[in-house]
Amino acid sequence: MPRLGAHLSIAGGVYRAVDRAVASGCEALQIFTKSAGQWRARPLPPEEIALFRRRVRESRVRPVVAHNSYLINVAAADRALRTRSIESLIEELDRAEALALDGLVMHPGSFTSGTEDGGLRLIAEALVEIFTLRPGGRTKILLEHTAGQGTNLGHRFEHLAAIIDGVGGSPRVGVCLDTCHLLTAGYDICSPEGYAETFRSFGRLVGFSRLKAFHLNDSKKPCGSRVDRHEHIGRGCLGLEPFRRILNDPRFARLPMLLETPKVDESDRRQRPDVDPLDAMNLRTLRGLMRSQSPKTSASNR
């Protein structure tokens, strides 16, 4: 069965995210290892790293991945921004390695004032540089498929394939698919035919061996809108059926599937501050879909 989880807060220390995962009934976990909106990061104390790793081991919450900072753009044509982005990505990878994380999810980047092909080349070159500076790393870089807003790269499977080809097919690169992003990038995963064609294309261009995680999010915006707005499971333009198909698809049976759906305000968590009731609601919905496989789902998986 897929391992369901969510992106959870590290407030109070990174190990607290594991406590929140256990309290929320998560089997997998995604975190930030630092503030997503700042370049600078406080050092992780050795005792905090040790406690995090022990909590993960004892809780059996796995896989655990991090998401990198939203500021990082290794596809930037501006040399100063790209240099700072590479340095920051190295720092985030080091933090993920210290915490023994399975993956670091990254948005490939935006080509800004450059070109699409040039941006894809810059991403691959940045990853080659990072892997050369950090040989033998265990934590994989997971390229997140994007919605395609503005000049964002990674919204086509061809983009992901080009980056992977540019790093020589390195086994240190995987892929994370986001259901909201798939739909708004133009992949119709709502209909059985569209679902089947989407994953035929992914298998041909990227390969299922590269797929290491899903982000499960409904979408406020329709197919092909290229607008990234997440919604609760079953309450957006995707509806429930695509999630039922993904959860019951044997090709994805062992993958972590992580919520990035809207959260409640901190002030609304009264009785159990470690549990977000909206995460709990979405996890219940997903688990209900795993227990029931519709005829449409069976047909779409053939």
LOSE-866716 format. One record per residue (C-alpha): residue number from 1; residue in one letter; z, y, x. Coordinates in steps of 0.001 Angstrom, whole numbers. Example, Ala and Ser with C-alpha at 12.3 -4.5 7.8 and 13.67 -1.06 7.14 Angstrom:
     k   r         w         v         u
     1   A      7800     -4500     12300
     2   S      7140     -1060     13670
This chain:
     k   r         w         v         u
     1   M         0         0         0
     2   P      -505      3591      1160
     3   R      2587      5326      2531
     4   L      3309      8381       398
     5   G      5011     11491      1708
     6   A      4903     15264      1876
     7   H      4950     18246      4185
     8   L      8645     19124      4477
     9   S     10664     21944      6007
    10   I     12320     21787      9438
    11   A     14834     24507      8520
    12   G     18109     23747     10253
    13   G     16413     21621     12941
    14   V     13425     19309     13082
    15   Y     15610     16270     12327
    16   R     16478     17795      8941
    17   A     12906     17134      7804
    18   V     13596     13400      8141
    19   D     16747     13766      6025
    20   R     14687     15586      3402
    21   A     12040     12856      3509
    22   V     14644     10152      2885
    23   A     16268     12143        60
    24   S     12857     12704     -1540
    25   G     11825      9053     -1324
    26   C      9046      9692      1185
    27   E      7619      6879      3282
    28   A      5623      9220      5558
    29   L      6127     12813      6664
    30   Q      4324     15926      7869
    31   I      6065     18890      9517
    32   F      5449     22040     11481
    33   T      7143     21858     14874
    34   K      7312     25681     14911
    35   S      6557     28622     12650
    36   A      2962     28275     11450
    37   G      2477     32036     11414
    38   Q      3702     32901     14913
    39   W      2388     32289     18410
    40   R      5801     31983     20019
    41   A      8055     28981     19487
    42   R     11674     28351     20340
    43   P     12088     25487     22816
    44   L     13138     22177     21281
    45   P     16530     21242     22780
    46   P     16652     17704     24228
    47   E     19513     16756     21910
    48   E     17488     17860     18859
    49   I     14492     15835     20038
    50   A     16692     12767     20553
    51   L     18282     13154     17117
    52   F     14886     13540     15425
    53   R     13522     10424     17090
    54   R     16657      8468     16165
    55   R     16471      9585     12523
    56   V     12816      8542     12322
    57   R     13599      5166     13847
    58   E     16569      4512     11572
    59   S     14902      5779      8389
    60   R     11602      3965      9004
    61   V      9766      7024      7714
    62   R      6371      6663      9329
    63   P      3835      7747     10289
    64   V      5109     11238     11084
    65   V      2554     13928     11896
    66   A      2667     17662     12536
    67   H       316     20383     11361
    68   N      -596     23017     13922
    69   S      -288     26776     13608
    70   Y     -2694     28614     11320
    71   L     -3284     31184     14081
    72   I     -5023     28743     16409
    73   N     -8822     29050     16555
    74   V    -10413     27232     19483
    75   A    -13863     28001     17993
    76   A    -13381     31754     18390
    77   A    -16147     33644     20175
    78   D    -13536     36129     21425
    79   R    -12501     34828     24848
    80   A     -8919     36128     24721
    81   L     -8226     34609     21303
    82   R     -9772     31295     22303
    83   T     -7747     31145     25535
    84   R     -4536     31888     23651
    85   S     -5473     29292     21036
    86   I     -6023     26579     23654
    87   E     -2693     27394     25302
    88   S      -926     27282     21946
    89   L     -2587     23989     20998
    90   I     -1442     22477     24297
    91   E      2109     23656     23555
    92   E      1973     22140     20063
    93   L       636     18868     21435
    94   D      3458     18818     24006
    95   R      6011     19326     21227
    96   A      4427     16545     19183
    97   E      4495     14220     22201
    98   A      8168     15025     22826
    99   L      8961     14125     19212
   100   A      6838     10939     19468
   101   L      4651     11995     16544
   102   D      1638      9926     15568
   103   G      -718     12855     15087
   104   L     -1228     16608     15235
   105   V     -3374     17815     12328
   106   M     -5558     20796     13225
   107   H     -8062     22916     11362
   108   P    -11147     22763     13598
   109   G    -11575     26552     13608
   110   S    -13895     29378     12541
   111   F    -16978     30488     14449
   112   T    -16293     34179     13504
   113   S    -18952     36252     15322
   114   G    -20653     33265     16950
   115   T    -22787     30513     15418
   116   E    -21936     27276     13668
   117   D    -23389     25102     16432
   118   G    -21734     27250     19075
   119   G    -18378     27002     17319
   120   L    -18583     23211     17113
   121   R    -19398     23083     20813
   122   L    -16408     25319     21651
   123   I    -14055     23076     19673
   124   A    -15222     19977     21517
   125   E    -14997     21720     24893
   126   A    -11455     22867     24113
   127   L    -10367     19330     23253
   128   V    -11958     17947     26426
   129   E    -10072     20575     28437
   130   I     -6787     19744     26703
   131   F     -7182     15995     27157
   132   T     -7980     16557     30847
   133   L     -4818     18629     31272
   134   R     -2732     16117     29309
   135   P     -4086     12690     30287
   136   G     -2520      9617     28762
   137   G     -1151     11345     25670
   138   R      -129      9191     22705
   139   T      -265     11766     19885
   140   K     -3738     11949     18357
   141   I     -5495     15158     17401
   142   L     -6441     14803     13728
   143   L     -9329     17055     12689
   144   E     -8701     18192      9132
   145   H    -11712     18349      6849
   146   T    -11731     21908      5453
   147   A    -12800     23652      2248
   148   G    -15350     25780      4100
   149   Q    -14096     29270      3342
   150   G    -15931     32004      5241
   151   T    -16988     30773      8677
   152   N    -14563     27823      8713
   153   L    -15924     24733     10405
   154   G    -15166     21131      9502
   155   H    -16194     21253      5836
   156   R    -19100     18865      6374
   157   F    -18789     15331      7723
   158   E    -21581     16263     10113
   159   H    -19258     18876     11670
   160   L    -16548     16297     12312
   161   A    -19112     13883     13764
   162   A    -20470     16592     16086
   163   I    -16998     17381     17449
   164   I    -16210     13704     17993
   165   D    -19552     13246     19742
   166   G    -18783     16333     21863
   167   V    -15582     14733     23188
   168   G    -17466     11585     24083
   169   G    -15978      9607     21212
   170   S    -12465      9913     22640
   171   P     -9971      7590     20895
   172   R     -7508     10485     20966
   173   V     -9367     12169     18085
   174   G     -8946     11127     14463
   175   V     -9574     12698     11052
   176   C     -7417     13841      8143
   177   L     -9123     14186      4749
   178   D     -7813     16587      2114
   179   T     -8739     15865     -1511
   180   C     -8778     19552     -2517
   181   H    -10953     20396       473
   182   L    -13348     17532      -235
   183   L    -13986     18761     -3759
   184   T    -14324     22449     -2967
   185   A    -16528     21718        55
   186   G    -18988     20108     -2367
   187   Y    -18090     16405     -2287
   188   D    -17890     15214     -5898
   189   I    -15089     12660     -5719
   190   C    -14395     13020     -9466
   191   S    -17171     10748    -10726
   192   P    -17378      7082     -9686
   193   E    -20864      7666     -8269
   194   G    -19812     10773     -6368
   195   Y    -16735      9023     -4988
   196   A    -18796      6089     -3771
   197   E    -21433      8336     -2186
   198   T    -18824     10566      -511
   199   F    -17185      7689      1298
   200   R    -20476      5972      2091
   201   S    -21451      9196      3844
   202   F    -18085      9450      5609
   203   G    -18319      5855      6826
   204   R    -21848      6386      8118
   205   L    -21296      9753      9824
   206   V    -17667      9570     11000
   207   G    -16430      6012     10503
   208   F    -13321      4719      8742
   209   S    -11705      3806     12044
   210   R    -11293      7561     12651
   211   L     -9492      8175      9355
   212   K     -5749      8409     10054
   213   A     -4304     10388      7112
   214   F     -4940     11963      3718
   215   H     -3618     15187      2258
   216   L     -3349     14603     -1493
   217   N     -3768     17879     -3382
   218   D     -5412     18770     -6655
   219   S     -7584     21907     -6664
   220   K     -7396     25137     -8630
   221   K    -11099     25706     -7899
   222   P    -14164     23607     -8839
   223   C    -16522     21460     -6808
   224   G    -18539     23427     -4267
   225   S    -16515     26648     -4621
   226   R    -15448     26546      -934
   227   V    -12108     28092     -1940
   228   D     -8886     26432      -748
   229   R     -6278     26599     -3541
   230   H     -3989     23601     -3964
   231   E     -2644     22436     -7332
   232   H      -232     19752     -8559
   233   I     -1611     16229     -8887
   234   G     -3636     15837    -12083
   235   R     -3325     19489    -13111
   236   G     -6433     20906    -11462
   237   C    -10170     20371    -11213
   238   L     -9771     16870     -9764
   239   G     -7621     15336    -12487
   240   L     -5921     11961    -12052
   241   E     -8848      9564    -11619
   242   P     -9851     10451     -8012
   243   F     -6245      9939     -6892
   244   R     -6108      6580     -8665
   245   R     -9264      5527     -6841
   246   I     -7976      6640     -3423
   247   L     -4535      5066     -3879
   248   N     -6035      1727     -4923
   249   D     -8932      1713     -2456
   250   P     -8338     -1183       -12
   251   R    -10002       803      2785
   252   F     -7062      3250      2682
   253   A     -4253       773      1998
   254   R     -2227      1463      5163
   255   L     -2779      5198      5531
   256   P      -197      7968      5142
   257   M      -971     10147      2115
   258   L       834     13467      2256
   259   L      1411     16121      -383
   260   E       715     19772       367
   261   T      1158     20814     -3253
   262   P      3043     23971     -4331
   263   K      6822     24066     -3800
   264   V      9610     25627     -5853
   265   D     11484     28690     -4663
   266   E     14476     27835     -2489
   267   S     16746     29530     -5040
   268   D     15721     26963     -7686
   269   R     17102     23984     -5727
   270   R     20645     23759     -6988
   271   Q     21972     20222     -7197
   272   R     19995     18577     -4378
   273   P     18820     21227     -1921
   274   D     16957     18677       223
   275   V     14751     17550     -2673
   276   D     11993     19745     -4039
   277   P     11641     18768     -7721
   278   L      7913     19524     -7623
   279   D      7434     17124     -4703
   280   A      9443     14533     -6652
   281   M      7224     15096     -9702
   282   N      3999     14691     -7703
   283   L      5274     11583     -5915
   284   R      6182     10001     -9265
   285   T      2699     10748    -10553
   286   L      1074      9167     -7503
   287   R      3267      6065     -7630
   288   G      2401      5635    -11283
   289   L     -1283      5629    -10366
   290   M      -697      2975     -7694
   291   R       820       670    -10275
   292   S     -2175       874    -12614
   293   Q     -5777       377    -11593
   294   S     -8335      1371    -14187
   295   P    -11701      -391    -14655
   296   K    -13432      2746    -13343
   297   T    -11416      2489    -10128
   298   S    -12320     -1140     -9622
   299   A    -16001      -400    -10096
   300   S    -15989      2574     -7742
   301   N    -14457       527     -4922
   302   R    -17189     -2113     -4894
